Amino acid sequence: MHRLSSKLAILADAAKYDASCASSGSAPRHSVGGRGIGSTEGMGICHSYAPDGRCISLLKILLTNFCTYDCLYCVNRVSSNVPRARFTVQEVVDLTLDFYRRNCIEGLFLSSGIIQSPDYTMELVVEVARVLREEHDFRGYIHLKTIPDASPELLARAGRFADRLSINVELPTPEGLASLAPEKNGTAIRRSMGRMAVRIAEARDARREQQGAAAQPRSLPGAPARPAAAPAFAPAGQSTQMIVGADGADDRTILAASAGLYGGFGLRRVYYSAFSPIPDASRALPPAAPPLVREHRLYQADWLMRFYGFSHDEIVPPAPGPAQAGSASGGSAPGMLSLDMDPKLAWAVAHPERFPVDLNRAPRELLLRVPGLGVTSVDRLLAARRVRRLRHADLARLRVPLAKVLPFVEAADHRPGRLLESPRLAASFARRPVPAQAELFA
């Protein structure tokens, strides 16, 4: 048992670099001493969110952190001097069921280093999911990290048992991948993504046809028999992850890569993981991690692309013009998102000609571009203006951030006046610097 605990400590800690279902950033809490229940410390249990908004606790582990690859940014690379461990298939199954029965988790997130060959590793990963599903009738959530060089047949089997599949694209550009992970094949990664996208689409279409057929009456004489259940394939879709800050790719390049992945493969999510310096790192890697706020800004920009109708090239223009320099992007470098203000606000400040927006007349797509207005707020405004003219008080009742919204909108009793022309507008929104603790012995 002690040996299994040691394995769990090593392989859960090794999985923390996978951001696909991260829940980091919480305040440390535990129930040592008999107070409360649960813990946010240590690694191994993380949270993911279902499409209906439910928070799902997942056992997040690697099958093994042995790996034959030598990706420079990876702590589990073959040349890394870290403790190694490897679970058997039965150990992962037993751990999952044990945690599940004790109501600690609702599912499993399983990834792995590459051992022997991509097919051998993928077969073990799939076997865990198969045993859980077929031998134990496990109905919890399963997310499998797939091996891009594995055979299409194994990827197809993985989709039968997993709710979600993912393949890490690793880095935003082929040049970055060739430089930092030369053993990985960007073409093979995208080819596998394409195969999974086709299978996911086929399974979705089959389910729709089945639902349509099932809606027909079955009790009439001569009615066709109820069709067999459509085979499932990764019903929660596929996702990927890319590392930010390990190579020289700027934010414009990263968002362009994400847009291509969303458009080309129908991904559910692209996760961004800020590069973390690792022990005995290569000189090809930066000595320090990028600021975490950069990762945060990329997630905000990603949200704008998926839900607010922004295209990637308008969120981060290639280079600011003379009139925009220093104010349009909050003083950020060309090709980079502003760290001082969120991407939507930075875009609005850079495009005063698009504002103010009339809350009582503007179409939905224009309202979504107003800083401080989210999808839910916009839908409520559209519903309210069907029966009356919107006023300042309506915004207050929605509890939107008025200081951010009011300079960009007009209402029946509100005009922003010359606020948008003020040279201090961008500065008023800039992120306040975090106070630094003075040195005691300076």
Helices and strands as residue ranges (DSSP letters): H 2-14, G 15-17, G 19-21, E 45-49, E 55-62, H 89-101, E 107-111, H 118-130, I 131-135, E 141-145, H 152-161, E 164-166, H 174-180, H 186-214, E 238-244, H 251-265, E 269-274, H 292-307, H 312-315, H 343-350, G 352-354, E 357-358, H 364-367, H 375-384, H 392-398, H 402-405, G 406-408, E 409-410, G 419-421, H 425-429
